[in-house]
């Protein structure tokens, strides 16, 4: 049994108070009761009766075929075949007409230049299925070659679905006087976390989304420091040459459940 409310612009005096129709010039409210797939009852506000704690009274005026128009869902009390009291209303859910894709979300929530070296199979939408099916493998690694440059390091990462054999590969570079192998390892671990967050944000209707409690995602890394910091993202941070990297890592690691 579904009740809904629609606002009708025209003659009449009604008002709104706390989500309940009342007096306002030129606006009236109708309550619809969808009793089956074949029709619905129409109720109109009765201004003769006094509004009580149960809400304003609406009297039945007709029965129509089809599906009623809906702008708000309604909760009612004192329901009978001929009248009903409107208790409260809430806006009807309207799904997004243009849901964001994974790539659109990724580029709009981070600096697009970060992904200039990203290689991706398809549009990345397969990542949600891989997470739900627990078939996603994630690995990262870092690189620092002081014989070539003491102010540069890099981190690479790969996300691969064991069932579909699809992959996402990428890398980040950092030019800093604090460059070392550990910063490179941290760089490599941040990339997958940013990709996963974009996946969750692009699929709000999925059972897997940002800040959700989901089945554990595992990320593999051969650096003990990255593993320890990844598994304890709420531990206090200490000042040091990797403070900025760890802060970014912690922020992303706290968005969902992941095991390093």
C-alpha positions in Angstrom: 0.0 0.0 0.0 1.8 3.1 -1.2 0.7 6.7 -0.5 2.2 9.7 -2.3 1.7 13.4 -2.5 1.8 15.8 -5.4 1.8 19.6 -5.3 -0.7 21.2 -7.7 -0.3 24.8 -8.8 -3.6 26.7 -9.3 -6.3 28.2 -7.3 -6.8 27.6 -3.6 -5.3 28.5 -0.3 -3.1 26.1 1.5 0.0 26.3 3.8 3.0 24.1 4.5 4.3 23.6 8.0 6.9 21.0 8.9 6.4 19.1 5.7 2.6 19.1 6.1 0.3 20.9 3.7 -1.5 24.0 5.0 -2.2 27.5 3.6 -0.4 29.1 0.8 -1.9 31.0 -2.1 -2.2 29.3 -5.5 -1.0 25.9 -4.3 -3.0 22.8 -3.3 -2.0 19.2 -2.4 -3.4 15.9 -3.5 -2.8 12.6 -1.8 -2.7 9.5 -4.0 -3.1 5.9 -2.8 -1.8 3.3 -5.2 -3.8 0.3 -4.3 -2.8 -1.9 -7.2 -1.1 -1.9 -10.6 -4.4 -1.0 -12.1 -5.4 2.2 -10.4 -5.2 4.6 -7.5 -7.5 6.7 -5.2 -7.3 10.5 -5.1 -7.7 12.4 -1.9 -8.1 16.2 -1.6 -7.6 18.4 1.4 -10.7 19.1 3.5 -10.7 22.6 4.8 -13.9 22.3 6.8 -12.4 19.9 9.4 -9.9 21.2 12.0 -6.3 20.0 11.7 -5.4 17.8 14.7 -2.2 16.1 15.9 -3.0 13.4 13.4 -2.5 15.9 10.6 -4.8 17.5 8.0 -7.7 15.4 6.7 -8.0 14.5 3.0 -11.2 13.2 1.6 -11.5 10.8 -1.3 -12.7 12.5 -4.5 -12.1 9.9 -7.3 -10.5 6.6 -8.4 -8.3 6.7 -11.5 -6.6 4.0 -13.7 -2.9 3.7 -14.1 0.0 4.9 -11.9 -0.3 8.1 -9.8 2.2 10.9 -10.3 4.7 11.2 -7.5 6.7 14.1 -6.1 6.8 12.9 -2.5 6.0 9.8 -0.5 3.6 10.1 2.3 2.9 8.5 5.6 -0.8 8.5 6.8 -2.9 7.7 9.8 -6.6 7.1 10.3 -6.9 5.5 6.9 -10.3 4.6 5.7 -12.0 4.0 2.3 -13.2 7.6 2.2 -10.6 9.7 4.0 -7.1 9.8 5.4 -5.0 12.0 7.6 -1.6 13.1 6.2 1.1 12.6 8.8 4.3 13.5 7.0 6.0 13.5 3.6 9.5 12.8 2.1 10.8 13.5 -1.4 10.6 10.5 -3.7 13.9 9.0 -4.8 15.1 10.0 -8.2 18.1 8.0 -9.5 20.8 9.9 -11.2 20.2 10.2 -15.0 23.9 10.5 -15.8 25.9 8.4 -13.3 29.6 9.0 -13.3 31.8 6.5 -14.9 34.9 5.2 -13.1 37.3 7.2 -15.4 35.2 10.4 -15.1 35.2 10.1 -11.3 38.9 9.4 -11.1 39.8 12.4 -13.2 37.4 14.7 -11.4 38.6 13.7 -7.9 42.4 14.0 -8.5 44.9 15.7 -10.7 44.5 14.3 -14.2 48.3 14.6 -14.8 48.8 11.8 -12.3 47.3 9.3 -14.7 49.3 10.1 -17.8 50.9 6.7 -17.6 47.8 4.7 -16.7 47.1 1.7 -18.8 43.6 0.2 -18.4 41.6 -2.6 -20.0 38.1 -1.4 -20.9 36.5 1.4 -18.9 37.4 0.0 -15.4 33.9 -0.9 -14.5 35.0 -4.5 -14.1 36.7 -3.5 -10.9 33.5 -3.6 -8.9 32.8 -7.2 -10.0 36.4 -8.2 -9.2 36.1 -6.7 -5.7 32.7 -8.4 -5.0 33.9 -11.7 -6.3 37.2 -11.4 -4.4 39.1 -12.0 -7.6 41.1 -8.8 -7.5 44.9 -8.9 -7.0 46.8 -5.7 -6.2 50.6 -5.3 -6.2 52.9 -2.3 -5.9 56.6 -1.7 -5.8 59.0 1.3 -5.5 62.2 2.3 -7.2 65.1 4.6 -6.2 68.3 4.7 -8.2 70.7 7.2 -6.6 73.4 6.5 -9.2 71.1 8.1 -11.7 69.4 10.7 -9.5 69.3 11.4 -5.8 66.2 13.6 -6.0 63.9 11.2 -7.9 62.0 8.1 -7.0 59.0 6.3 -8.4 56.3 3.7 -7.5 54.4 1.3 -9.8 51.2 -0.6 -9.3 49.0 -3.2 -11.0 45.4 -4.3 -10.3 44.4 -7.5 -12.0 41.2 -9.6 -12.0 41.9 -13.3 -11.9 38.6 -14.2 -13.6 38.5 -11.7 -16.5 42.3 -11.3 -16.8 41.8 -7.5 -17.1 44.4 -5.2 -15.7 45.1 -1.6 -14.7 48.8 -0.6 -14.6 50.3 2.8 -13.7 53.2 4.6 -11.9 53.9 7.8 -10.0 57.1 9.7 -9.8 58.4 12.1 -7.2 61.1 14.8 -7.5 62.1 15.7 -4.0 65.3 16.2 -1.9 63.7 13.5 0.4 63.7 10.9 -2.4 64.6 7.4 -1.3 63.4 3.8 -1.8 60.8 4.1 1.0 59.1 7.1 -0.6 59.0 5.2 -3.9 57.3 2.2 -2.1 54.7 4.6 -0.5 54.1 6.2 -3.9 53.3 2.8 -5.4 50.8 2.0 -2.6 48.9 5.3 -2.9 48.0 4.6 -6.6 45.8 1.6 -6.0 44.0 3.3 -3.1 43.1 6.3 -5.2 41.8 3.9 -8.0 39.7 2.0 -5.5 38.2 5.1 -4.0 37.2 6.3 -7.5 35.5 2.9 -8.1 33.5 3.2 -5.0 32.5 6.8 -5.6 31.4 6.0 -9.2 29.1 3.2 -8.0 27.0 4.6 -5.1 24.2 2.1 -5.9 26.6 -0.8 -5.4 26.9 -2.8 -2.2 30.5 -1.6 -2.3 31.0 2.1 -1.9 33.1 4.8 -0.2 33.3 4.5 3.6 31.5 1.1 3.4 32.3 -2.0 5.4 33.3 -4.5 2.7 35.1 -7.8 2.3 38.8 -7.3 2.9 40.8 -6.2 -0.2 44.4 -7.3 -0.2 47.3 -5.3 -1.5 50.7 -7.1 -1.8 54.0 -5.2 -1.2 57.5 -6.3 -0.4 58.3 -3.4 1.9 57.6 -4.1 5.6 57.1 -0.4 6.5 54.4 0.0 3.9 52.7 -3.2 5.1 52.7 -2.1 8.8 51.5 1.5 8.1 48.9 0.1 5.7 47.4 -2.2 8.3 47.3 0.4 11.0 46.0 3.6 9.3 44.8 5.1 12.6 48.2 5.0 14.4 49.8 8.3 15.1 52.2 9.8 12.6 55.7 11.1 13.4 57.5 13.9 11.7 60.0 12.8 9.1 60.9 12.9 5.4 57.9 10.6 4.6 55.3 12.4 6.7 53.5 13.9 3.6 53.4 10.5 1.9 52.1 8.7 4.9 49.4 11.3 5.5 48.1 10.7 2.0 48.3 7.0 2.5 46.4 7.1 5.8 43.7 9.3 4.4 42.9 6.8 1.6 43.4 3.7 3.8 40.7 4.9 6.2 38.0 5.0 3.5 37.6 1.2 3.2 38.8 -2.1 4.5 42.1 -3.2 3.0 44.8 -5.5 4.1 48.5 -5.1 3.2 
